[in-house]
Amino acid sequence: MDATIHIDGAARGNPGPAAYAVVLNRPGQPVVEEAGTLGTATNNVAEYTALVNALHLATELGLKKLDVFSDSELLVKQMAGEYRVKHPDLQPLYQEAAQLRKGFDAVRITHVRREQNKRADALCNEALDGRKAPGSTPAPKAPGAAPAPKAPAKAATDDRVRADALAVLGSAARAWADNGLAAVPVEAVWEQLWSVLDEGGVLRKK
């Protein structure tokens, strides 16, 4: 039976105080839980940091087959190659995760709803609140994990953000036209569009 890992990342303010969490289950073994704060980062950076640390942890434990569960549809789609990774804060984390993934026989990354990711979500919030999760088993700090930026990256130009947003909407529109609304969940389109606008600084402009 493969090991299962639930991951989560959260940012209060996006960007704002951020944290990540990893919950690793192995058949017949104690649950391993890891969580930590990241300083100031976006929600997406926190989600990717959780994935990178999860893969480092699994590597250290000698695991070869993983089922990873995340409530970030953006991360899952990007790791599957369905969405491009354009934001400079995410690219090094994506590349590190992709490289680490090659060291396993199989890594399946699946999207789940937040209610199916409760423990990882709780660990994130406990880390942000400065509380240690009761009964958790800390894992060693993953070596080489890319640190989250201490400050948000410089906002993208309006032209680039507009182009990225139109690309998201155009891709969804083509998929819906060819295969109906079931082809791409509206929630996934909204999540990606929100990410483009937020990380481009549009939502923070006065």
C-alpha positions as CSV (number, residue, x, y, z in Angstrom):
1,M,0.0,0.0,0.0
2,D,1.4,3.4,-1.0
3,A,2.1,6.2,1.5
4,T,-0.4,9.1,1.6
5,I,0.4,12.7,2.2
6,H,-2.0,15.5,2.8
7,I,-0.5,19.0,2.3
8,D,-1.8,22.5,2.8
9,G,-0.6,26.1,2.7
10,A,-2.2,29.2,4.0
11,A,-1.6,32.9,4.0
12,R,-3.6,35.5,6.0
13,G,-3.7,38.5,3.7
14,N,-2.3,36.9,0.6
15,P,0.4,38.0,0.8
16,G,0.6,37.9,4.5
17,P,1.7,35.7,7.4
18,A,1.9,32.2,5.8
19,A,2.4,28.6,6.9
20,Y,2.5,25.1,5.5
21,A,1.6,21.7,6.8
22,V,2.3,18.1,5.8
23,V,0.5,15.0,7.2
24,L,2.2,11.7,6.1
25,N,0.6,8.3,6.7
26,R,2.3,4.9,6.1
27,P,0.7,1.5,6.6
28,G,1.6,0.2,10.1
29,Q,3.7,3.3,11.0
30,P,3.0,6.4,13.2
31,V,1.6,9.4,11.4
32,V,4.3,12.0,10.7
33,E,3.2,15.7,10.8
34,E,5.2,18.7,9.9
35,A,4.2,22.4,10.0
36,G,5.9,25.7,10.0
37,T,5.6,29.4,9.3
38,L,7.1,31.1,6.3
39,G,7.1,34.8,7.1
40,T,5.3,36.8,4.5
41,A,4.2,34.9,1.4
42,T,1.2,34.3,-0.9
43,N,-1.2,31.3,-0.5
44,N,0.2,29.7,-3.6
45,V,3.8,29.9,-2.4
46,A,2.7,28.3,0.9
47,E,0.9,25.5,-1.0
48,Y,4.0,24.8,-3.1
49,T,6.3,25.0,-0.1
50,A,4.1,22.3,1.5
51,L,4.5,20.1,-1.5
52,V,8.3,20.6,-1.7
53,N,8.7,19.8,2.0
54,A,6.5,16.7,1.7
55,L,8.6,15.3,-1.2
56,H,11.8,16.0,0.8
57,L,10.3,14.2,3.8
58,A,9.2,11.2,1.7
59,T,12.7,11.1,0.2
60,E,14.3,11.0,3.6
61,L,12.0,8.2,4.7
62,G,12.9,6.1,1.6
63,L,9.4,6.1,0.2
64,K,9.0,5.2,-3.4
65,K,5.3,5.5,-4.2
66,L,3.1,8.4,-3.0
67,D,-0.4,9.6,-3.1
68,V,-0.4,13.3,-2.4
69,F,-3.6,15.2,-1.7
70,S,-4.0,19.0,-1.9
71,D,-7.0,21.3,-1.8
72,S,-5.2,23.7,-4.2
73,E,-6.6,22.9,-7.6
74,L,-4.1,25.4,-9.1
75,L,-1.2,23.4,-7.8
76,V,-2.6,20.1,-8.8
77,K,-3.3,21.4,-12.4
78,Q,0.1,22.9,-12.7
79,M,1.9,19.8,-11.5
80,A,-0.1,17.8,-14.0
81,G,1.0,20.2,-16.8
82,E,-2.5,21.4,-17.5
83,Y,-1.7,25.0,-16.4
84,R,1.5,26.9,-17.0
85,V,3.6,28.2,-14.1
86,K,4.3,31.8,-14.9
87,H,4.7,33.7,-11.6
88,P,8.4,34.1,-10.7
89,D,7.8,33.2,-7.0
90,L,6.3,29.8,-8.0
91,Q,8.7,28.8,-10.7
92,P,11.6,27.7,-8.5
93,L,9.3,25.8,-6.1
94,Y,7.6,24.1,-9.1
95,Q,10.9,23.2,-10.6
96,E,12.2,21.8,-7.3
97,A,9.0,19.8,-6.8
98,A,9.2,18.4,-10.3
99,Q,12.9,17.4,-9.8
100,L,12.1,15.7,-6.5
101,R,9.2,13.9,-8.1
102,K,11.6,12.2,-10.5
103,G,13.2,10.4,-7.5
104,F,10.1,8.3,-6.9
105,D,8.7,5.3,-8.7
106,A,5.3,7.0,-8.7
107,V,3.8,10.2,-7.3
108,R,0.1,10.9,-7.8
109,I,-1.2,14.3,-6.9
110,T,-4.9,14.6,-6.4
111,H,-7.2,17.5,-5.7
112,V,-9.5,17.2,-2.7
113,R,-12.0,19.5,-1.1
114,R,-11.0,21.4,2.0
115,E,-13.2,19.3,4.2
116,Q,-11.2,16.3,3.1
117,N,-8.0,18.0,4.1
118,K,-8.9,19.0,7.6
119,R,-5.9,17.8,9.5
120,A,-3.4,19.6,7.3
121,D,-5.6,22.7,7.3
122,A,-5.7,22.6,11.1
123,L,-1.9,22.3,11.4
124,C,-1.5,25.4,9.1
125,N,-3.8,27.5,11.3
126,E,-2.1,26.2,14.5
127,A,1.3,27.2,13.1
128,L,-0.1,30.7,12.2
129,D,-1.5,31.0,15.7
130,G,1.7,30.0,17.3
131,R,0.3,26.8,18.7
132,K,1.9,23.4,18.4
133,A,-0.5,20.7,17.3
134,P,-1.2,18.2,20.1
135,G,0.1,14.7,19.4
136,S,2.0,15.8,16.3
137,T,5.2,14.1,15.3
138,P,7.7,16.7,14.0
139,A,9.7,15.8,11.0
140,P,13.3,17.0,10.4
141,K,13.6,20.2,8.4
142,A,13.7,19.3,4.7
143,P,17.2,20.2,3.4
144,G,17.3,22.4,0.4
145,A,13.6,23.4,0.4
146,A,13.2,26.7,-1.3
147,P,12.4,29.4,1.3
148,A,9.4,31.6,0.9
149,P,10.1,35.2,-0.1
150,K,10.2,37.6,2.8
151,A,8.3,40.2,0.7
152,P,6.0,39.8,-2.2
153,A,7.7,40.0,-5.6
154,K,7.4,43.1,-7.7
155,A,4.0,43.3,-9.2
156,A,3.7,42.3,-12.8
157,T,2.9,44.9,-15.4
158,D,-0.8,45.5,-16.2
159,D,-0.3,44.4,-19.8
160,R,1.1,41.0,-18.7
161,V,-1.5,40.5,-16.1
162,R,-4.2,41.3,-18.6
163,A,-2.7,38.9,-21.1
164,D,-2.5,36.1,-18.5
165,A,-6.1,36.7,-17.4
166,L,-7.3,36.6,-21.0
167,A,-5.3,33.4,-21.6
168,V,-7.0,31.7,-18.6
169,L,-10.5,32.8,-19.8
170,G,-9.8,31.9,-23.5
171,S,-8.5,28.4,-22.6
172,A,-11.6,27.8,-20.5
173,A,-13.9,29.1,-23.2
174,R,-12.4,26.8,-25.8
175,A,-12.7,23.8,-23.5
176,W,-16.4,24.6,-22.7
177,A,-17.2,25.2,-26.4
178,D,-15.6,21.9,-27.4
179,N,-16.7,19.7,-24.5
180,G,-19.4,21.5,-22.5
181,L,-19.2,23.1,-19.0
182,A,-18.2,19.8,-17.4
183,A,-14.8,20.0,-19.2
184,V,-13.3,22.5,-16.8
185,P,-14.8,23.3,-13.4
186,V,-15.8,26.9,-13.0
187,E,-14.1,26.9,-9.5
188,A,-10.8,25.9,-11.1
189,V,-11.1,28.8,-13.7
190,W,-11.9,31.3,-10.9
191,E,-9.0,30.0,-8.8
192,Q,-6.5,30.4,-11.6
193,L,-7.9,33.8,-12.6
194,W,-7.8,35.0,-9.0
195,S,-4.2,33.9,-8.7
196,V,-3.2,35.8,-11.9
197,L,-4.9,39.0,-10.6
198,D,-3.7,38.7,-7.1
199,E,-0.1,37.8,-7.8
200,G,0.0,40.5,-10.5
201,G,-0.8,43.0,-7.8
202,V,-4.1,44.1,-9.4
203,L,-6.2,43.3,-6.3
204,R,-3.9,45.3,-4.1
205,K,-3.9,48.5,-6.1
206,K,-5.5,51.5,-4.7
